[in-house]
C-alpha cells in the first residue's frame, strides 16, 4: 500500500502566490492571502493594489471622504485628512483654538476658521517681529485734545485744570455749579477752563483775593447792615438784604435760608441721587449713567462703556456682539458666538437637527454653519438633497463619470467607480475579459472557446455540431440510402464479404468508401 504525502505548494515557485500575497499550505491545496490595501484577483494567486476608491482588507471599504477636508485616500488607512480637519471621513473642522497648546503670541487671540486658524492681535497692539507689540497711540495719531498717556493696549486722555475728560475730548467744567470748587463771596460766572467771581450792585471785587466784595461807596452804606445775614445792598428806596448763591431771603427779609435744589425740581439728578448741601447740591448718578458738565443731568452711558460714571470700557468683540450691558459690562453676543467677550464660535453642528436633509453633513463656520449634501447628492432649491443624475458623482454631483457607457452598468454616485457589465473590466470598463482563459468556461466534449468583445462563445470542434436548443456537440455525419451494384465475378462473391473479420469485407468496404466519396464529396 502506498502512502500519499501532501505537497507544500507554497514551496513551489510555479504554483506559488504573487505580488505581496502570503501563501498558506493546506491539506491537498493552498491559499493566498493579501495584505491590507490589496485585493486577491480571480486567479486566487495574485494581489492587486486597491483602486482610488477603496481601502482596507481585500479593498472592501469605500473611500467616502469629505473632499474639502481630505488629502488622499490611503489604501491601508482610508481617509487622510488635510491639516485642520479630523474625523473618519475628514468632515469635521478641527478647532485649533480650543486646544491647550498656545498657538498665538501674548496679547493676541486665536480665531478659528474652516480648516485652519489665525492669530489676531488685540486692540491696541500690532503684529511686529512675530509678537503683538503695544501701539503708542499718543505718538502715532494723538487722539486727545490736551494730554495723552499711553497704557498697555490703550491710552488715556488727561485734561488741564478746569476741564474734565469726555471720551477723547476735554470739556469745560462749570465750577459755579459746585460750591466746593469756587470760593466766590457773592456770585460766580463760569469761564472756559475756569470761573470768575462777581459782586452785587454797589459792591466792588477785591483785586487782591479776587473772590471777596466790598462796598463801592462807603457813604452809601446801609444804615443798619447788621440786620442782613449775608449782604446789605443800599439803595435810594431803602436798604435791601441779599443772599449768597444757593440761598434765598427768608420771610423776615433779613435772614437767608438754604435752597433745597433736590426738592420741587423735575430736572435735577434724573437717573441719579440728589444730595442737598449748604448753598448748593451734589448729584450722584446711578450706575450706567454719567454726570454732564451742568452738574445736574445724568446721561446714559455711551455704547461700549458701563458702570459707575461710565468709567468701565466693555471688552466685547464689537463685530460679534449686539450690545454691552451698561450696568456690568456683560456682552450680548449675536447668534453664532458666545463667551465672555463673544470671541468663541458656537459649533452649531454639535447640536441636533441643524440640517433638514438626512443626506447632508453639517459644516461649522465662523459664527454660522453650512449644510453640505453628502457625496452622491446635490442641493436643490428647497435645501433638500437629491441623488446625482446618471453618470455624475461626487460633491454636489460636480464630477462626470469617465466610464465607457456601452460597457458599464452604472457609475457609483459617491466615488465615480465604474460598475462594468459582464465581460469587461478596468477603471473605465474598456478592457475585455478573455473568458477563454478560464478552462471551465466551456465544459463538455468537442467544445472550443472563442473570445468575443465583452463575452465568449463555445463552438463545436470540426466534424461536430450543436443542434438548436441542444448543449452537446455530436458528429456531423449524415445517413444516406444507396443501391450499390457489385461488379464482381460470381465466383468471388462468397459469404466472407459479410464477415467483418474477414479480409474480403475490408476490401469491399474500401471500394464502397471510394465510390461514396467520389459521388458525394
C-alpha positions in Angstrom: 0.0 0.0 0.0 1.3 3.4 -1.0 1.1 6.5 1.4 0.2 9.8 -0.2 2.2 12.8 1.1 0.7 16.4 0.9 2.6 18.7 -1.5 3.5 22.0 0.0 2.6 24.3 -2.9 4.0 27.3 -1.0 7.5 25.9 -1.6 6.9 25.5 -5.4 7.6 28.6 -7.4 5.4 27.6 -10.3 2.2 27.5 -8.2 3.0 30.0 -5.5 1.4 33.3 -4.6 2.4 36.5 -6.3 2.7 40.3 -5.7 2.7 40.6 -1.9 0.4 37.7 -1.3 1.0 35.3 1.6 0.9 31.6 0.9 -0.7 29.2 3.4 -0.3 25.5 2.8 -3.5 23.4 3.4 -4.1 19.6 3.1 -4.2 18.8 -0.5 -4.2 22.5 -1.6 -3.1 26.0 -0.6 -4.5 29.6 -0.2 -3.2 33.1 -0.9 -3.9 36.0 1.4 -3.4 39.7 0.5 -2.3 42.3 3.0 -4.4 45.4 3.7 -4.5 47.7 0.7 -4.6 44.8 -1.8 -7.3 42.6 -3.3 -7.0 38.9 -4.4 -7.6 38.6 -8.1 -9.7 35.9 -9.9 -6.7 33.6 -10.3 -6.7 33.4 -6.4 -2.9 33.8 -6.5 -2.2 37.5 -7.4 -2.7 40.6 -5.2 -3.6 43.8 -6.9 -3.5 47.2 -5.1 -6.8 48.9 -4.2 -8.1 51.3 -6.7 -8.5 55.0 -5.8 -12.0 54.5 -4.4 -11.4 51.6 -1.9 -9.1 50.7 1.0 -8.6 48.2 3.8 -8.7 44.4 3.9 -9.5 43.0 0.4 -10.3 46.6 -0.6 -13.7 46.2 1.0 -14.0 49.7 2.4 -15.2 52.6 0.3 -13.4 55.9 0.4 -16.3 58.1 1.5 -14.0 61.0 2.3 -15.2 64.6 2.6 -13.4 66.3 -0.4 -12.7 69.7 1.2 -11.0 68.1 4.3 -9.3 65.2 2.6 -5.7 65.0 1.3 -6.0 61.5 0.0 -7.5 58.0 0.5 -4.8 55.7 1.7 -5.3 52.1 0.6 -4.4 50.9 4.2 -5.7 53.7 6.5 -8.5 55.2 4.5 -9.2 59.0 4.5 -6.0 61.0 5.2 -7.2 64.5 6.4 -5.7 67.8 5.5 -4.3 69.9 8.3 -7.2 71.5 10.2 -9.6 68.6 9.6 -10.5 65.5 11.6 -12.9 62.6 11.7 -13.1 59.2 10.0 -14.2 60.9 6.7 -12.3 64.2 7.3 -15.6 66.1 7.6 -15.0 67.8 10.9 -13.3 71.1 11.2 -10.6 71.0 13.9 -10.9 73.9 16.3 -7.3 74.6 17.0 -8.2 77.5 19.3 -9.9 75.0 21.8 -6.6 73.2 22.4 -4.5 73.8 25.5 -1.5 74.3 23.2 -0.7 78.0 22.8 -0.6 78.8 19.1 -0.7 82.5 19.4 1.7 85.1 21.0 0.9 87.1 24.1 -1.7 89.9 23.7 -3.4 88.1 20.8 -6.5 85.9 20.4 -6.8 82.7 18.4 -9.5 82.9 15.7 -10.7 79.5 14.3 -11.5 79.3 10.6 -12.8 76.4 8.4 -9.9 74.1 8.2 -7.4 76.4 9.9 -7.0 79.3 12.3 -5.2 82.7 12.6 -3.9 84.9 15.4 -5.3 88.3 15.8 -3.6 91.0 17.9 -5.9 92.5 20.5 -7.0 96.1 20.2 -4.1 98.5 20.9 -1.5 96.0 19.6 0.2 95.4 16.3 2.0 92.4 14.9 5.7 93.0 14.7 8.6 90.6 14.7 6.4 87.6 15.5 4.9 89.3 18.5 2.0 91.6 19.3 3.5 94.9 20.3 1.8 97.8 22.1 0.7 100.7 19.8 1.7 104.1 21.3 -1.5 105.9 20.3 -0.2 109.1 21.7 2.7 109.2 19.2 1.1 107.7 16.2 -2.1 109.7 16.0 -2.6 111.9 19.1 -6.3 111.3 19.9 -6.7 113.7 22.9 -7.4 117.4 23.0 -4.9 118.2 25.6 -2.8 115.4 27.4 -2.4 111.8 26.3 -1.0 108.9 28.4 -0.1 105.7 26.7 -1.1 102.5 28.5 -0.6 98.8 27.6 -3.0 98.2 24.7 -4.7 101.5 25.0 -4.3 105.1 26.2 -6.0 107.7 28.5 -6.6 111.4 28.0 -5.8 114.0 30.6 -7.1 117.5 30.9 -5.9 120.8 32.3 -7.4 122.2 35.5 -10.9 123.4 34.8 -11.7 120.7 32.3 -12.9 117.1 32.5 -12.3 114.1 30.2 -15.2 113.2 28.0 -14.1 110.4 25.7 -11.1 111.8 23.7 -12.2 115.4 24.4 -11.7 117.8 27.2 -14.9 119.6 28.2 -15.1 122.8 30.3 -16.2 122.2 33.9 -18.7 124.6 35.4 -17.1 125.2 38.8 -20.0 127.6 39.6 -22.4 124.6 40.0 -20.2 123.0 42.7 -19.8 125.3 45.7 -16.8 123.4 46.9 -14.9 124.3 43.7 -15.4 128.0 43.8 -14.8 130.5 46.7 -16.8 133.5 45.4 -18.2 135.7 48.1 -21.2 136.8 46.2 -21.8 135.5 42.6 -19.9 133.1 40.3 -19.6 133.3 36.5 -18.2 130.3 34.6 -15.5 130.8 32.1 -13.7 128.5 29.6 -11.4 126.4 31.8 -12.2 128.4 35.0 -14.5 130.8 36.7 -14.7 134.4 37.8 -16.2 136.0 40.9 -18.6 138.9 40.6 -20.3 141.3 43.0 -23.7 142.6 43.6 -24.6 146.2 42.6 -22.9 148.6 44.9 -20.0 146.2 45.6 -16.6 146.0 44.1 -14.4 142.9 43.6 -11.3 142.8 45.8 -8.4 142.7 43.2 -6.1 141.1 45.7 -8.1 138.0 46.6 -10.4 138.1 43.5 -13.2 136.4 45.4 -14.4 138.9 48.0 -16.5 142.1 47.6 -16.6 145.4 49.4 -18.8 148.5 49.2 -18.0 150.7 46.4 -19.1 153.9 48.2 -18.9 153.8 51.9 -21.1 156.9 52.3 -23.9 154.9 50.8 -23.6 152.1 53.2 -26.6 150.5 54.8 -27.9 152.4 57.8 -28.4 149.1 59.6 -26.3 146.4 57.8 -26.3 144.1 60.8 -29.9 143.2 60.2 -28.9 141.3 57.0 -27.4 137.8 57.5 -25.4 137.9 54.3 -25.3 141.2 52.4 -26.9 144.5 52.7 -27.3 146.5 49.4 -28.0 150.2 49.9 -30.4 151.9 47.5 -32.3 155.2 47.3 -35.5 153.4 48.1 -34.0 151.9 51.2 -31.6 149.2 52.3 -32.2 145.7 51.0 -30.8 142.3 52.2 -29.4 139.8 49.6 -28.2 136.2 50.0 -25.3 134.3 48.6 -25.8 131.8 45.7 -27.8 128.8 46.9 -29.7 130.7 49.5 -32.9 132.8 49.4 -34.2 135.6 51.6 -36.5 134.4 54.4 -39.8 135.9 55.2 -38.3 138.4 57.6 -36.4 139.9 54.7 -33.2 139.8 56.6 -32.1 136.2 57.2 -31.1 133.7 54.5 -32.3 130.1 54.2 -30.7 127.3 52.2 -32.5 126.4 48.9 -33.1 122.7 48.7 -32.5 122.2 45.0 -33.3 118.5 45.4 -37.0 119.2 46.2 -39.6 120.5 43.7 -37.4 120.4 40.7 -38.2 117.9 37.9 -34.9 118.3 36.0 -32.3 117.8 38.7 -30.5 114.5 39.0 -32.9 112.4 36.9 -31.5 108.8 37.0 -29.4 109.8 39.9 -29.4 110.8 43.6 -29.6 114.4 44.7 -27.9 115.4 48.0 -28.6 118.9 49.3 -25.7 120.9 50.7 -25.5 124.4 52.3 -25.9 126.7 49.4 -25.7 124.0 46.7 -26.3 120.3 45.9 -24.4 117.3 44.8 -25.8 115.0 42.1 -24.6 111.3 42.1 -25.6 109.4 39.0 -26.8 105.8 39.1 -24.6 103.1 37.6 -24.7 103.2 33.8 -25.1 107.0 33.8 -22.6 109.8 33.8 -22.9 113.4 35.1 -22.9 116.1 32.4 -21.0 119.4 32.8 -24.1 121.2 34.1 -23.7 119.2 37.3 -27.4 118.1 37.4 -28.0 115.9 34.3 -27.3 112.2 34.3 -26.9 110.8 30.8 -26.9 107.1 29.9 -23.5 105.6 29.1 -22.3 105.7 25.5 -22.0 102.4 23.7 -19.3 100.1 24.9 -18.9 101.9 28.3 -20.5 100.8 31.6 -20.6 101.1 35.4 -20.2 104.0 37.8 -19.9 107.3 35.9 -19.5 105.0 32.7 -15.8 104.6 33.6 -15.7 101.0 32.5 -14.8 100.0 28.9 -16.5 96.9 27.6 -14.2 94.2 26.3 -16.8 92.7 23.9 -15.8 91.9 20.3 -17.7 94.6 18.5 -18.2 92.5 15.4 -19.7 89.6 17.2 -21.7 91.5 19.9 -25.2 93.0 19.9 -24.6 95.2 22.9 -22.8 95.7 26.2 -24.7 95.9 29.4 -24.2 99.4 30.8 -24.5 98.2 34.3 -22.0 95.4 34.5 -20.3 95.4 31.1 -21.5 91.9 30.2 -21.7 91.2 26.4 -24.8 90.1 24.5 -23.5 88.1 21.5 -25.0 87.8 18.1 -26.2 84.3 17.1 -23.3 82.0 16.3 -21.0 83.4 19.0 -20.6 83.1 22.8 -18.1 83.5 25.6 -17.5 86.4 27.9 -16.2 88.6 25.1 -18.2 87.0 22.3 -15.0 85.6 20.8 -15.9 81.9 20.9 -17.6 80.4 17.8 -20.7 78.3 18.5 -20.4 74.9 16.9 -24.0 74.6 15.7 -23.1 71.2 14.2 -22.8 69.7 17.7 -26.5 70.4 18.1 -29.1 68.1 16.6 -31.3 68.6 13.6 -29.4 71.6 12.2 -29.7 70.2 8.6 -33.1 69.3 7.3 -31.9 66.6 5.0 -30.6 63.2 6.3 -28.4 63.2 3.2 -26.4 66.2 4.3 -23.5 66.9 6.6 -23.3 69.9 8.9 -20.1 72.0 8.4 -19.4 74.6 11.2 -18.2 78.0 10.1 -17.2 81.2 11.9 -20.4 82.5 13.5 -22.6 80.1 11.5 -22.8 76.8 9.7 -23.5 75.2 6.4 -25.4 72.1 5.3 -23.4 70.3 2.6 -25.1 67.5 0.7 -23.3 64.2 1.2 -21.2 62.7 -1.7 -23.6 61.5 -4.4 -26.2 64.2 -3.8 -26.7 67.8 -4.8 -28.6 70.7 -3.2 -32.0 71.6 -4.5 -33.7 75.0 -4.3 -35.7 73.8 -1.3 -32.5 72.9 0.5 -33.2 69.2 0.2 -30.5 66.8 -1.2 -31.3 64.9 -4.4 -29.4 61.9 -5.8 -26.9 62.6 -8.7 -28.2 62.1 -12.2 -26.8 59.2 -14.2 -23.1 59.4 -15.0 -22.4 62.2 -12.4 -20.9 61.7 -8.9 -19.0 63.3 -6.0 -19.5 66.6 -4.0 -22.7 68.3 -5.3 -22.6 65.9 -8.3 -20.0 68.2 -10.0 -17.9 65.4 -11.5 -18.7 63.4 -14.6 -18.0 59.7 -14.7 -15.3 58.5 -17.1 -16.8 55.1 -17.8 -17.3 53.7 -21.2 -21.1 53.8 -21.1 -21.7 50.9 -23.6 -19.7 48.6 -21.4 -20.9 49.9 -18.0 -24.0 49.1 -15.9 -23.8 52.3 -13.8 -21.4 54.7 -12.1 -21.1 54.9 -8.3 -22.6 58.3 -7.4 -20.2 58.6 -4.4 -16.8 57.5 -5.8 -17.3 57.6 -9.5 -16.3 54.0 -9.7 -17.5 52.2 -12.9 -19.5 49.1 -12.4 -18.7 47.1 -15.6 -21.1 44.9 -17.5 -20.1 41.2 -17.5 -17.2 40.6 -19.8 -15.5 44.0 -19.2 -13.1 45.3 -16.6 -10.6 48.2 -15.8 -11.4 51.5 -14.1 -13.3 52.8 -17.2 -14.7 49.4 -18.3 -12.7 49.5 -21.6 -10.8 46.2 -21.3 -12.3 42.9 -22.5 -12.2 39.9 -20.2 -10.9 36.8 -22.0 -13.3 34.3 -20.6 -11.4 31.6 -22.5 -8.6 31.8 -20.0 -10.9 30.1 -17.6 -10.6 26.4 -18.5 -14.0 25.7 -17.0 -15.9 28.2 -19.2 -16.7 25.6 -22.0 -17.5 22.3 -20.3 -18.3 19.3 -22.4 -16.8 17.1 -25.2 -15.7 18.5 -28.5 -16.1 22.2 -27.4 -13.7 25.1 -28.2 -13.9 28.6 -26.5 -13.8 31.6 -28.8 -13.4 35.0 -27.1 -15.6 37.9 -28.2 -15.8 41.6 -27.1 -17.5 41.5 -23.7 -18.3 37.8 -23.9 -17.2 34.4 -25.3 -18.7 31.6 -27.3 -18.4 27.9 -27.0 -18.2 26.3 -30.5 -18.0 22.6 -31.6 -14.7 21.3 -32.9 -14.5 20.5 -36.6 -16.6 17.4 -37.5 -19.1 18.1 -34.8 -22.1 20.3 -34.5 -24.6 21.5 -31.9 -28.2 21.4 -32.9 -30.8 24.1 -31.9 -31.7 24.1 -28.2 -29.0 21.4 -27.5 -25.9 21.8 -25.4 -23.8 18.9 -26.5 -21.8 18.5 -29.7 -22.5 15.5 -31.9 -20.7 14.2 -35.0 -22.0 15.9 -38.1 -22.3 12.8 -40.3 -25.4 12.1 -42.4 -27.3 8.9 -43.2 -27.6 8.1 -47.0 -29.5 5.3 -48.7 -27.6 3.8 -51.6 -28.2 1.0 -54.0 -24.8 -0.5 -55.0 -24.2 -3.0 -57.7 -21.3 -5.2 -57.1 -19.4 -5.7 -60.3 -17.6 -8.8 -59.2 -17.3 -12.2 -60.7 -19.8 -14.6 -59.1 -17.0 -16.9 -58.0 -15.6 -14.1 -55.9 -18.8 -13.3 -54.0 -18.8 -15.6 -51.0 -20.1 -15.3 -47.5 -16.8 -13.8 -46.4 -17.8 -10.4 -47.7 -20.4 -10.2 -44.9 -18.0 -11.2 -42.2 -16.4 -8.1 -40.6 -13.5 -10.2 -39.5 -12.6 -11.4 -43.0 -10.3 -9.7 -45.5 -12.9 -9.8 -48.2 -15.1 -7.5 -46.1 -12.4 -4.8 -45.7 -11.6 -5.0 -49.5 -15.3 -4.5 -50.3 -15.7 -1.7 -47.7 -12.8 0.2 -49.1 -14.2 0.0 -52.6 -17.6 1.2 -51.3 -15.9 4.2 -49.5 -14.2 5.3 -52.7 -17.4 5.2 -54.6 -19.3 7.2 -52.0 -16.6 9.8 -51.7 -16.3 10.1 -55.5 -20.1 10.6 -55.9 -21.0 12.8 -52.9 -18.0 14.9 -52.0 
